[in-house]
Amino acid sequence: MCGIAGIAPFQSSVAPTMEQLRAMCATIIHRGPDAEGLDVRDGVALGMRRLSIIDLAGGSQPIFNEDQTVRVVFNGEIYNFRELRQDLESRGHLFRTNSDTEVIVHAYETYGADFPRHLNGMFAFALHDSRRRKLILARDHTGIKPLYYAFTPERIVWGSEIKVLLASGVVPRELDVDALAQFLSWEYVPGSRTLLKAVRKLEPASMIEIDLDRPVCHPRAYWDVPPSRSREIGSYAEWVEAVDAKVKQAVQRQLVSDVPLGAFLSGGVDSSLVVSGMGSASTFSIGFDDPSYSELPWSAKVARHLGVKHTTEIIRPDAAELFPKLMHFMDDPIGDFSIFPTFLVSQLARRHVTVSLSGDGGDELFGGYETYLAQRLMSKFDFLPGALRRAANVPFDRLLAPSPLKKGFVNKAKRLMEGFQHPAALHHARWRLFMDERGRDRLFTDEAKKSIVTPVGQHIEDLFQRSEGHDAINRGLYVDLKSYLCDNIFTKVDRMSMAVSLEARVPYLDTELVELAFEIPGHLKIRGGETKAMLKSVAAKHVPRECVYRPKEGFSIPIKNWLCKELRPLMDDLLDRRVVESRGLFNANEVERLKQEHLANRANHSHQLWALMVFEHWHRVWMEKA
């Protein structure tokens, strides 16, 4: 696990320097505190910071092929590297290390243009072929590991985080207001865009192949979730057995490590099933002093049942003090509150291990979100005209004051009604939308609105079109996998675990398990009123049923309450009227309305306010401190 960086100039452009590359890598020491690898040759700079996991002595990067004409820097883990190595050695390749990185250079020479599809793992890498004057950037199948780049006629610059690109000194800092509108709507910037016009994300399962003498930049996909096949395993019970075996195989595959390894354990279905497949394990969980936000009793019950070594902490974090620290790692920001508990549980785990398995991805593969049940319910009313639906909904919604609890009937009812007002074309994703077109129209100034051209749900509709060939539920899961999971969840987990130099692995995103999951008919995943029915059936074979069949909680914090108390001074500073007016982006009266309604408990605007706070801090750090 590492962070990578690099610059490749085109034709007569100025060649990168070792000092420039070193400055870029210095921004990501947290991703790789153990070693540095810097290599500038043939005009191309490859750099990395290493967190040593496999082949501690021999895995330093860049790693080369036999004649030193192909080299690679790599972030991640290749879990099937031993099988690949055996095949590549049988074809005549010579290996100098025992690291998983080395299979990449030989796979490139052997397997052809789409060689990344042979890699089962999480990865982002840059490969330079000096003989053919070619550069390849690639990202793993589901986007677990990040890769950013900026392409101009003069050069391409890349890195594991945006701060790497900015440290090069050649990437401009110009805000993309259209992307900002998407961020405030979804709490992340979808697809390939970022808040900076010059910087792009390489999307999951994509690669860029550049001829350094005739440079063009056209990312292309090397893999996609295959359409459902007509294969019929048979009964529900047979599908359960197939999933059980594949989950266990994926977990065992990801236990490869030369350093201490453990797992996050919330006591929910996904993490409990992962831990059950590990055998002996060290597990970690945190809780908060608000009982409605703590799952410690459930994780303790699962840990006792599985006989693992379980470490817990009840935490009352200083949110205002933590905020600027965590925001340093959010140079591609998300508005997800759960960065706080994700950082804190990663910090706890890092005191004991260097690698931790997580249960992320189970919801997106097996239908774990209540939004699917909401979609099923609301589809019965979608035939009504929008104005009529809104007229019936708004009075009820406004009569209910938010509850201080994490969920509860009132909060669920309000969220259900809010989603009901959004366009039916968004399907179940409308319950993840935090600012619709009307909200954006109220929030942004007239001048800023001139730059907003992308419809709020464009990426959702595009992904639904790409998901043809799957049934209705699996189409929704495809959208989740390609948007919410990679652009929000993985961003959160990668940045917060890497902030403490902890490698987080996600067995559910094993490529073979992903492909199997999308072969399962959707009606077997969500049965009646039961979300994630099949995975619960699998989990119930290994952990107590009461831990499996309990209400879904999610991993969050009482941010709506904190904004009225602990975080009130921070909110007042970041969203001060004079600050808002000086930006020229937002209507100060609208921001004040959101603040005052939230503070008076007339509405829960925590998502909108938090996203605005995150953006303002991001702007101060990454736009003003050039």
Secondary structure, 3 states (H helix, E strand, C coil): CEEEEEEEECCCCCCCCHHHHHHHHHCCHHHCECEEEEEEECCEEEEEEECCCCCCCCCCCCEECCCCCEEEEEEEEECCHHHHHHHHHHCCCCCCCCCCCHHHHHHHHHHCCCHHHHCCEEEEEEEEECCCCEEEEEECCCCCCCCEEEECCCEEEEECCHHHHHHCCCCCCCECHHHHHHHHHHCCCCCCECCECCCEECCCCEEEEEECCCCCCCCEECCCCCCCCCCCCCCHHHHHHHHHHHHHHHHHHCCCCCCCEEEECCCCHHHHHHHHCCCCCEEEEEEECCHHHCCHHHHHHHHHHHCCEEEEEEECCCHHHHHHHHHCCCCCCCCCCCHHHHHHHHHHHHCCCCEEECCCCHHHHHCCCCHHHHHHHHCCCCCCCHHHHHHHHHHHHHHCCCCCCCCHHHHHHHHHHHHHCCCHHHHHHHHHCCCCHHHHHHHECHHHHCCCCCCCCHHHHHHHHHCCCCCHHHHHHHHHHHHHHHHHHHHHHHHHHHCCCCEEECHHHCHHHHHHHCCCCHHHHCECCECCHHHHHHHCCCCCHHHHCCCCCCCCCCHHHHCCCCCHHHHHHHCCHHHHHHHCCECHHHHHHHHHHHHCCCCCCHHHHHHHHHHHHHHHHHHCCC
